Amino acid sequence: MSQVSPIFRPLYRQIKQLLLQSLEVGEWRPGDAIPSETDLAARFAVSQGTVRKAIDEMASENLLVRKQGKGTFVASHGDDQRTSFRFLRLVPLSGEQVASQSVPLECWRAKAGAEAARVLKIEAGAPVIILRRVLQFSRKPIVLDDIYLPGEMFHGLSLELLQENQGSLYSLFETKFGVCIVRAEERLRAVSAERVSAEALQVAEGTPLLSAERVTYTYGDKPVEWRRGLFLTDDYCYFNQLS
């Protein structure tokens, strides 16, 4: 009879899990300062070094942000430009960072089909919100996104709200709906522009595009967004830094 050995988890990883649980239940919201390492060490009855190691790992994963002389804060998509470019990997071939403008085109409610239900881990037929938007760089349309969201989590999202939003889409999710995006998975492939994407991106049908299918997750590894993006890459490239 085979035996399964218990899995050992370092103590700092256990503390990290407890901190993640506090984030998941909303004990500390995006932008909030978390307690000091000394206070957390007392709370969990561990050494300050153990807490520091857990926080260091969460900071490396962009879940927490250390601010010199101020403390440690829950990462927020409204923090600074670095957060925006963490999830937007399209850059000019020159390598400089160029601010993008989101132009919402449509937003409607529907019932989840089999694929959306599988990706978002909801029941087939459950309500979803679908939005279509164009990202412009220097007033030129470069990205066309179709985004699927669980309807129950984003109740009240409308085209008017998207048009009024001045920040990033993920900042809106965070501040209006309490949904914090913490990680994403993407799959890339080459495609050709069909009629709808060609019109939105103002190119001819058949133009080569980069397709990026993204699933984003909040705390607890819960999927909250399924996105299909089409990128025009004449003057832009998808940039990723590996380490």
C-alpha positions in Angstrom: 0.0 0.0 0.0 1.5 3.3 -1.1 2.0 6.1 1.4 1.8 9.8 0.7 4.5 11.8 2.6 3.3 15.0 4.2 4.3 18.2 2.4 6.6 20.4 4.4 6.0 24.2 4.1 8.5 26.6 5.5 7.2 28.8 8.3 7.4 32.0 6.3 5.3 30.4 3.6 2.6 29.6 6.2 2.7 33.3 7.3 2.4 34.3 3.7 -0.7 32.2 3.3 -2.2 33.9 6.4 -1.4 37.3 5.0 -3.0 36.3 1.7 -6.2 35.2 3.5 -6.3 38.6 5.2 -6.1 40.2 1.8 -8.8 37.9 0.3 -11.3 38.7 3.0 -10.6 42.5 2.8 -9.0 43.1 6.1 -6.6 45.4 4.2 -7.8 46.9 1.0 -5.6 48.0 -2.0 -3.6 51.1 -1.0 -3.9 50.3 2.7 -0.8 50.1 4.9 -0.5 46.7 6.6 0.7 46.4 10.2 4.4 46.6 10.9 6.6 43.5 10.9 6.8 43.8 14.7 3.1 43.8 15.1 2.6 40.9 12.6 5.3 38.9 14.4 3.4 39.3 17.6 0.1 38.5 16.0 1.4 35.2 14.5 3.8 34.4 17.3 6.8 34.1 15.0 10.1 36.0 14.6 10.2 39.3 12.8 12.6 37.8 10.3 10.0 35.2 9.4 7.5 37.9 8.7 10.0 39.9 6.7 10.7 36.9 4.5 7.0 36.4 3.8 6.5 40.1 3.0 9.6 40.1 0.8 8.2 37.3 -1.3 4.8 39.0 -1.6 6.5 42.2 -2.6 8.4 40.4 -5.3 5.0 39.1 -6.6 3.6 42.7 -6.7 1.0 41.9 -4.0 2.6 44.3 -1.5 4.6 47.5 -2.0 7.3 48.7 0.3 7.6 52.5 0.5 10.8 53.8 2.1 10.1 55.5 5.4 6.4 54.9 5.2 5.8 51.2 5.5 4.4 48.3 3.5 1.1 48.8 1.5 -1.3 46.5 -0.4 -0.5 46.9 -4.1 -3.1 49.0 -6.0 -3.6 49.5 -9.7 -4.0 53.2 -8.9 -0.5 53.5 -7.4 1.7 54.6 -10.3 2.6 54.0 -13.9 4.7 50.9 -13.1 1.5 49.1 -12.1 -0.2 49.9 -15.4 2.8 48.7 -17.4 2.9 45.5 -15.4 -0.1 44.1 -17.3 0.2 46.1 -20.5 3.2 44.6 -22.3 2.8 46.4 -25.7 5.5 49.0 -26.2 6.7 51.1 -29.1 9.6 49.6 -31.1 11.7 52.5 -29.7 11.3 51.0 -26.2 9.8 54.1 -24.6 6.7 54.0 -22.5 3.7 55.7 -24.1 0.5 56.4 -22.3 -2.6 54.6 -23.7 -6.2 55.8 -23.9 -9.0 53.3 -23.4 -12.0 53.9 -25.8 -15.0 51.8 -24.7 -17.1 50.7 -27.7 -19.8 48.3 -26.3 -20.9 46.8 -23.0 -23.7 44.2 -22.7 -24.9 41.4 -20.5 -25.2 37.8 -21.8 -25.3 34.2 -20.6 -22.1 32.4 -20.3 -21.4 29.9 -23.1 -19.5 26.7 -22.4 -16.0 28.2 -23.0 -16.6 31.3 -20.9 -18.0 29.2 -18.1 -15.0 26.9 -18.2 -12.5 29.7 -18.2 -14.2 31.8 -15.5 -15.2 28.7 -13.5 -18.9 29.6 -13.4 -22.0 27.7 -14.4 -22.9 27.6 -18.1 -25.8 30.1 -18.6 -24.7 32.3 -15.6 -24.7 36.0 -16.3 -21.6 37.5 -17.8 -20.7 41.1 -18.8 -19.0 41.5 -22.2 -17.2 44.7 -23.1 -15.4 45.7 -26.2 -12.8 48.5 -26.2 -10.0 49.9 -28.2 -6.7 51.0 -26.8 -5.2 54.0 -28.5 -1.6 55.1 -28.5 -1.0 58.6 -29.7 -4.6 58.6 -30.9 -4.1 55.6 -33.1 -6.0 52.4 -32.4 -3.5 49.6 -31.6 -5.4 47.1 -29.5 -9.0 45.7 -29.7 -10.1 43.9 -26.6 -13.1 41.6 -26.0 -13.5 41.1 -22.2 -15.7 38.7 -20.4 -16.5 39.2 -16.7 -18.6 37.3 -14.2 -21.9 39.2 -14.0 -22.4 38.8 -10.3 -19.0 40.3 -9.4 -19.4 43.3 -11.7 -23.1 44.2 -11.2 -23.7 47.7 -12.4 -20.8 47.9 -14.9 -22.1 49.8 -17.9 -20.8 51.6 -21.0 -21.5 54.9 -19.3 -19.4 54.0 -16.3 -16.6 52.8 -18.6 -16.7 56.1 -20.6 -16.6 58.2 -17.4 -13.6 56.2 -16.0 -10.4 58.2 -16.1 -8.0 55.5 -14.8 -7.1 52.0 -16.0 -9.7 49.3 -16.3 -8.1 47.3 -13.5 -8.2 50.4 -11.2 -11.9 50.7 -11.9 -12.4 47.0 -11.0 -10.6 47.6 -7.8 -12.2 50.8 -6.6 -15.8 50.3 -7.9 -16.2 46.6 -7.5 -13.6 45.6 -5.0 -11.9 43.1 -7.4 -8.1 43.3 -7.3 -6.2 41.7 -10.2 -3.1 40.0 -8.8 -1.8 37.8 -11.7 -2.5 36.9 -15.3 -1.9 34.1 -17.7 -1.6 34.8 -21.4 -1.4 32.8 -24.6 0.0 34.4 -27.8 -0.5 33.5 -31.5 -0.5 35.1 -34.9 -3.8 35.8 -36.6 -5.3 37.8 -39.5 -7.7 40.7 -39.1 -11.3 39.8 -39.9 -14.0 42.4 -40.7 -14.8 43.5 -37.1 -11.2 43.8 -35.9 -10.1 45.4 -39.2 -12.7 48.1 -38.9 -11.9 48.8 -35.2 -8.2 49.0 -35.8 -8.6 50.8 -39.1 -6.6 48.3 -41.2 -7.4 46.1 -44.2 -8.9 42.7 -43.7 -6.1 40.0 -43.6 -3.6 42.4 -41.9 -1.3 40.3 -39.5 -2.2 40.8 -35.8 -1.0 39.4 -32.6 -3.7 37.6 -30.6 -3.3 37.6 -26.8 -5.8 35.5 -24.8 -5.6 36.4 -21.1 -7.1 35.1 -17.9 -6.6 37.2 -14.8 -7.0 36.2 -11.2 -7.8 37.8 -7.9 -6.8 36.5 -4.4 -7.4 32.8 -3.9 -6.5 32.1 -7.5 -10.1 32.9 -8.6 -10.5 33.8 -12.3 -12.3 37.1 -12.8 -11.6 38.1 -16.4 -11.2 36.4 -19.7 -9.8 38.7 -22.4 -9.2 38.3 -26.1 -6.9 41.0 -27.4 -5.8 41.7 -30.9 -2.6 43.8 -31.3 -1.4 45.8 -34.3 2.3 45.4 -34.3 3.6 47.5 -37.2 5.2 50.0 -34.8 4.8 48.1 -31.5 5.9 44.9 -30.0 5.0 42.6 -27.1 7.7 43.0 -24.4 8.3 40.6 -21.6 11.3 40.5 -19.2 12.4 37.1 -18.1 14.5 36.4 -15.0 
